[in-house]
Structure formats: C-alpha cells, structure tokens
Amino acid sequence: MFRIIQRGILPRKLGLTLGIIYFALYSVFNNGIWLIKVLL
C-alpha cells in the first residue's frame, strides 16, 4: 500500500518540478527576446 502511494506521488512531484522549470525557462526566453527587440 505504502509503495503504491510512493509511486503515485514521486512522478507527480517530478512532473510538477519539470513543469515549473519549463515555465521559468520559457518566460525567461520570451522576456529575453522581448528585451532584445526593445534594445535593438
């Protein structure tokens, strides 16, 4: 029972972490392009 719960929680946490990292990189990338366009 505990192992099943652990298996269910770990991928969810990993997915959430990857989602946050992806979102952060995506927003930084977009802001970088916007800043370059403004500066140029």
PDB file of N, CA, C and O in Angstrom:
ATOM      1  N   MET A   1       0.837  -1.206   0.000  1.00  0.00           N
ATOM      2  CA  MET A   1       0.000   0.000   0.000  1.00  0.00           C
ATOM      3  C   MET A   1       0.875   1.261   0.000  1.00  0.00           C
ATOM      4  O   MET A   1       0.678   2.161  -0.816  1.00  0.00           O
ATOM      5  N   PHE A   2       1.836   1.312   0.920  1.00  0.00           N
ATOM      6  CA  PHE A   2       2.701   2.489   1.032  1.00  0.00           C
ATOM      7  C   PHE A   2       3.545   2.677  -0.231  1.00  0.00           C
ATOM      8  O   PHE A   2       3.763   3.800  -0.685  1.00  0.00           O
ATOM      9  N   ARG A   3       4.015   1.554  -0.790  1.00  0.00           N
ATOM     10  CA  ARG A   3       4.828   1.620  -2.013  1.00  0.00           C
ATOM     11  C   ARG A   3       4.020   2.168  -3.178  1.00  0.00           C
ATOM     12  O   ARG A   3       4.533   2.939  -3.990  1.00  0.00           O
ATOM     13  N   ILE A   4       2.753   1.770  -3.261  1.00  0.00           N
ATOM     14  CA  ILE A   4       1.877   2.249  -4.337  1.00  0.00           C
ATOM     15  C   ILE A   4       1.675   3.767  -4.202  1.00  0.00           C
ATOM     16  O   ILE A   4       1.711   4.499  -5.191  1.00  0.00           O
ATOM     17  N   ILE A   5       1.465   4.218  -2.968  1.00  0.00           N
ATOM     18  CA  ILE A   5       1.288   5.656  -2.714  1.00  0.00           C
ATOM     19  C   ILE A   5       2.565   6.408  -3.105  1.00  0.00           C
ATOM     20  O   ILE A   5       2.506   7.459  -3.745  1.00  0.00           O
ATOM     21  N   GLN A   6       3.717   5.858  -2.713  1.00  0.00           N
ATOM     22  CA  GLN A   6       5.005   6.490  -3.028  1.00  0.00           C
ATOM     23  C   GLN A   6       5.197   6.592  -4.543  1.00  0.00           C
ATOM     24  O   GLN A   6       5.636   7.622  -5.054  1.00  0.00           O
ATOM     25  N   ARG A   7       4.868   5.526  -5.240  1.00  0.00           N
ATOM     26  CA  ARG A   7       4.991   5.517  -6.706  1.00  0.00           C
ATOM     27  C   ARG A   7       4.086   6.557  -7.345  1.00  0.00           C
ATOM     28  O   ARG A   7       4.448   7.166  -8.351  1.00  0.00           O
ATOM     29  N   GLY A   8       2.908   6.763  -6.762  1.00  0.00           N
ATOM     30  CA  GLY A   8       1.972   7.752  -7.296  1.00  0.00           C
ATOM     31  C   GLY A   8       2.427   9.175  -7.050  1.00  0.00           C
ATOM     32  O   GLY A   8       2.225  10.053  -7.890  1.00  0.00           O
ATOM     33  N   ILE A   9       3.050   9.409  -5.886  1.00  0.00           N
ATOM     34  CA  ILE A   9       3.462  10.766  -5.509  1.00  0.00           C
ATOM     35  C   ILE A   9       4.735  11.191  -6.250  1.00  0.00           C
ATOM     36  O   ILE A   9       4.821  12.325  -6.721  1.00  0.00           O
ATOM     37  N   LEU A  10       5.709  10.309  -6.355  1.00  0.00           N
ATOM     38  CA  LEU A  10       7.000  10.687  -6.954  1.00  0.00           C
ATOM     39  C   LEU A  10       6.879  11.214  -8.386  1.00  0.00           C
ATOM     40  O   LEU A  10       7.421  12.282  -8.670  1.00  0.00           O
ATOM     41  N   PRO A  11       6.197  10.521  -9.300  1.00  0.00           N
ATOM     42  CA  PRO A  11       6.084  11.053 -10.662  1.00  0.00           C
ATOM     43  C   PRO A  11       5.348  12.388 -10.708  1.00  0.00           C
ATOM     44  O   PRO A  11       5.657  13.245 -11.537  1.00  0.00           O
ATOM     45  N   ARG A  12       4.376  12.561  -9.816  1.00  0.00           N
ATOM     46  CA  ARG A  12       3.630  13.821  -9.767  1.00  0.00           C
ATOM     47  C   ARG A  12       4.549  14.964  -9.362  1.00  0.00           C
ATOM     48  O   ARG A  12       4.508  16.039  -9.961  1.00  0.00           O
ATOM     49  N   LYS A  13       5.382  14.736  -8.345  1.00  0.00           N
ATOM     50  CA  LYS A  13       6.334  15.761  -7.886  1.00  0.00           C
ATOM     51  C   LYS A  13       7.353  16.072  -8.976  1.00  0.00           C
ATOM     52  O   LYS A  13       7.705  17.230  -9.200  1.00  0.00           O
ATOM     53  N   LEU A  14       7.818  15.032  -9.644  1.00  0.00           N
ATOM     54  CA  LEU A  14       8.792  15.203 -10.722  1.00  0.00           C
ATOM     55  C   LEU A  14       8.175  15.993 -11.868  1.00  0.00           C
ATOM     56  O   LEU A  14       8.808  16.892 -12.422  1.00  0.00           O
ATOM     57  N   GLY A  15       6.941  15.657 -12.219  1.00  0.00           N
ATOM     58  CA  GLY A  15       6.228  16.363 -13.282  1.00  0.00           C
ATOM     59  C   GLY A  15       6.014  17.825 -12.931  1.00  0.00           C
ATOM     60  O   GLY A  15       6.166  18.706 -13.777  1.00  0.00           O
ATOM     61  N   LEU A  16       5.659  18.076 -11.680  1.00  0.00           N
ATOM     62  CA  LEU A  16       5.429  19.443 -11.216  1.00  0.00           C
ATOM     63  C   LEU A  16       6.720  20.251 -11.272  1.00  0.00           C
ATOM     64  O   LEU A  16       6.720  21.400 -11.714  1.00  0.00           O
ATOM     65  N   THR A  17       7.827  19.644 -10.821  1.00  0.00           N
ATOM     66  CA  THR A  17       9.134  20.309 -10.838  1.00  0.00           C
ATOM     67  C   THR A  17       9.557  20.622 -12.266  1.00  0.00           C
ATOM     68  O   THR A  17      10.025  21.725 -12.550  1.00  0.00           O
ATOM     69  N   LEU A  18       9.392  19.653 -13.166  1.00  0.00           N
ATOM     70  CA  LEU A  18       9.742  19.857 -14.572  1.00  0.00           C
ATOM     71  C   LEU A  18       8.874  20.946 -15.187  1.00  0.00           C
ATOM     72  O   LEU A  18       9.353  21.754 -15.983  1.00  0.00           O
ATOM     73  N   GLY A  19       7.605  20.966 -14.819  1.00  0.00           N
ATOM     74  CA  GLY A  19       6.692  21.992 -15.316  1.00  0.00           C
ATOM     75  C   GLY A  19       7.120  23.386 -14.888  1.00  0.00           C
ATOM     76  O   GLY A  19       7.098  24.323 -15.686  1.00  0.00           O
ATOM     77  N   ILE A  20       7.508  23.518 -13.631  1.00  0.00           N
ATOM     78  CA  ILE A  20       7.956  24.815 -13.105  1.00  0.00           C
ATOM     79  C   ILE A  20       9.235  25.260 -13.807  1.00  0.00           C
ATOM     80  O   ILE A  20       9.361  26.422 -14.194  1.00  0.00           O
ATOM     81  N   ILE A  21      10.193  24.328 -13.974  1.00  0.00           N
ATOM     82  CA  ILE A  21      11.460  24.637 -14.646  1.00  0.00           C
ATOM     83  C   ILE A  21      11.194  25.045 -16.094  1.00  0.00           C
ATOM     84  O   ILE A  21      11.759  26.024 -16.582  1.00  0.00           O
ATOM     85  N   TYR A  22      10.326  24.286 -16.784  1.00  0.00           N
ATOM     86  CA  TYR A  22       9.988  24.577 -18.179  1.00  0.00           C
ATOM     87  C   TYR A  22       9.339  25.953 -18.287  1.00  0.00           C
ATOM     88  O   TYR A  22       9.683  26.736 -19.173  1.00  0.00           O
ATOM     89  N   PHE A  23       8.400  26.248 -17.387  1.00  0.00           N
ATOM     90  CA  PHE A  23       7.704  27.534 -17.400  1.00  0.00           C
ATOM     91  C   PHE A  23       8.674  28.686 -17.145  1.00  0.00           C
ATOM     92  O   PHE A  23       8.590  29.729 -17.793  1.00  0.00           O
ATOM     93  N   ALA A  24       9.600  28.491 -16.191  1.00  0.00           N
ATOM     94  CA  ALA A  24      10.591  29.523 -15.874  1.00  0.00           C
ATOM     95  C   ALA A  24      11.494  29.795 -17.077  1.00  0.00           C
ATOM     96  O   ALA A  24      11.737  30.949 -17.432  1.00  0.00           O
ATOM     97  N   LEU A  25      11.991  28.718 -17.704  1.00  0.00           N
ATOM     98  CA  LEU A  25      12.852  28.866 -18.879  1.00  0.00           C
ATOM     99  C   LEU A  25      12.097  29.528 -20.025  1.00  0.00           C
ATOM    100  O   LEU A  25      12.644  30.380 -20.725  1.00  0.00           O
ATOM    101  N   TYR A  26      10.841  29.137 -20.215  1.00  0.00           N
ATOM    102  CA  TYR A  26      10.010  29.682 -21.290  1.00  0.00           C
ATOM    103  C   TYR A  26       9.796  31.185 -21.109  1.00  0.00           C
ATOM    104  O   TYR A  26       9.927  31.953 -22.063  1.00  0.00           O
ATOM    105  N   SER A  27       9.464  31.605 -19.881  1.00  0.00           N
ATOM    106  CA  SER A  27       9.231  33.028 -19.620  1.00  0.00           C
ATOM    107  C   SER A  27      10.523  33.827 -19.741  1.00  0.00           C
ATOM    108  O   SER A  27      10.510  34.947 -20.252  1.00  0.00           O
ATOM    109  N   VAL A  28      11.641  33.263 -19.276  1.00  0.00           N
ATOM    110  CA  VAL A  28      12.943  33.939 -19.396  1.00  0.00           C
ATOM    111  C   VAL A  28      13.312  34.093 -20.866  1.00  0.00           C
ATOM    112  O   VAL A  28      13.795  35.145 -21.282  1.00  0.00           O
ATOM    113  N   PHE A  29      13.083  33.039 -21.655  1.00  0.00           N
ATOM    114  CA  PHE A  29      13.375  33.057 -23.091  1.00  0.00           C
ATOM    115  C   PHE A  29      12.540  34.120 -23.797  1.00  0.00           C
ATOM    116  O   PHE A  29      13.064  34.885 -24.607  1.00  0.00           O
ATOM    117  N   ASN A  30      11.237  34.170 -23.492  1.00  0.00           N
ATOM    118  CA  ASN A  30      10.340  35.158 -24.099  1.00  0.00           C
ATOM    119  C   ASN A  30      10.736  36.573 -23.707  1.00  0.00           C
ATOM    120  O   ASN A  30      10.768  37.466 -24.554  1.00  0.00           O
ATOM    121  N   ASN A  31      11.040  36.785 -22.429  1.00  0.00           N
ATOM    122  CA  ASN A  31      11.437  38.109 -21.955  1.00  0.00           C
ATOM    123  C   ASN A  31      12.763  38.526 -22.581  1.00  0.00           C
ATOM    124  O   ASN A  31      12.968  39.702 -22.882  1.00  0.00           O
ATOM    125  N   GLY A  32      13.664  37.565 -22.777  1.00  0.00           N
ATOM    126  CA  GLY A  32      14.945  37.844 -23.418  1.00  0.00           C
ATOM    127  C   GLY A  32      14.759  38.329 -24.841  1.00  0.00           C
ATOM    128  O   GLY A  32      15.393  39.299 -25.257  1.00  0.00           O
ATOM    129  N   ILE A  33      13.890  37.659 -25.596  1.00  0.00           N
ATOM    130  CA  ILE A  33      13.599  38.055 -26.982  1.00  0.00           C
ATOM    131  C   ILE A  33      12.978  39.454 -26.991  1.00  0.00           C
ATOM    132  O   ILE A  33      13.334  40.297 -27.815  1.00  0.00           O
ATOM    133  N   TRP A  34      12.038  39.689 -26.054  1.00  0.00           N
ATOM    134  CA  TRP A  34      11.369  40.987 -25.962  1.00  0.00           C
ATOM    135  C   TRP A  34      12.375  42.090 -25.640  1.00  0.00           C
ATOM    136  O   TRP A  34      12.316  43.173 -26.222  1.00  0.00           O
ATOM    137  N   LEU A  35      13.294  41.821 -24.718  1.00  0.00           N
ATOM    138  CA  LEU A  35      14.314  42.810 -24.341  1.00  0.00           C
ATOM    139  C   LEU A  35      15.235  43.116 -25.518  1.00  0.00           C
ATOM    140  O   LEU A  35      15.585  44.273 -25.752  1.00  0.00           O
ATOM    141  N   ILE A  36      15.630  42.070 -26.265  1.00  0.00           N
ATOM    142  CA  ILE A  36      16.499  42.250 -27.433  1.00  0.00           C
ATOM    143  C   ILE A  36      15.793  43.111 -28.482  1.00  0.00           C
ATOM    144  O   ILE A  36      16.398  44.010 -29.067  1.00  0.00           O
ATOM    145  N   LYS A  37      14.506  42.828 -28.714  1.00  0.00           N
ATOM    146  CA  LYS A  37      13.725  43.611 -29.687  1.00  0.00           C
ATOM    147  C   LYS A  37      13.628  45.069 -29.265  1.00  0.00           C
ATOM    148  O   LYS A  37      13.737  45.968 -30.099  1.00  0.00           O
ATOM    149  N   VAL A  38      13.422  45.307 -27.973  1.00  0.00           N
ATOM    150  CA  VAL A  38      13.306  46.680 -27.460  1.00  0.00           C
ATOM    151  C   VAL A  38      14.655  47.395 -27.571  1.00  0.00           C
ATOM    152  O   VAL A  38      14.712  48.551 -27.990  1.00  0.00           O
ATOM    153  N   LEU A  39      15.734  46.710 -27.197  1.00  0.00           N
ATOM    154  CA  LEU A  39      17.061  47.325 -27.219  1.00  0.00           C
ATOM    155  C   LEU A  39      17.542  47.588 -28.647  1.00  0.00           C
ATOM    156  O   LEU A  39      18.224  48.580 -28.903  1.00  0.00           O
ATOM    157  N   LEU A  40      17.184  46.698 -29.572  1.00  0.00           N
ATOM    158  CA  LEU A  40      17.591  46.887 -30.964  1.00  0.00           C
ATOM    159  C   LEU A  40      16.575  47.758 -31.684  1.00  0.00           C
ATOM    160  O   LEU A  40      16.734  48.038 -32.872  1.00  0.00           O
TER     161      LEU A  40
END
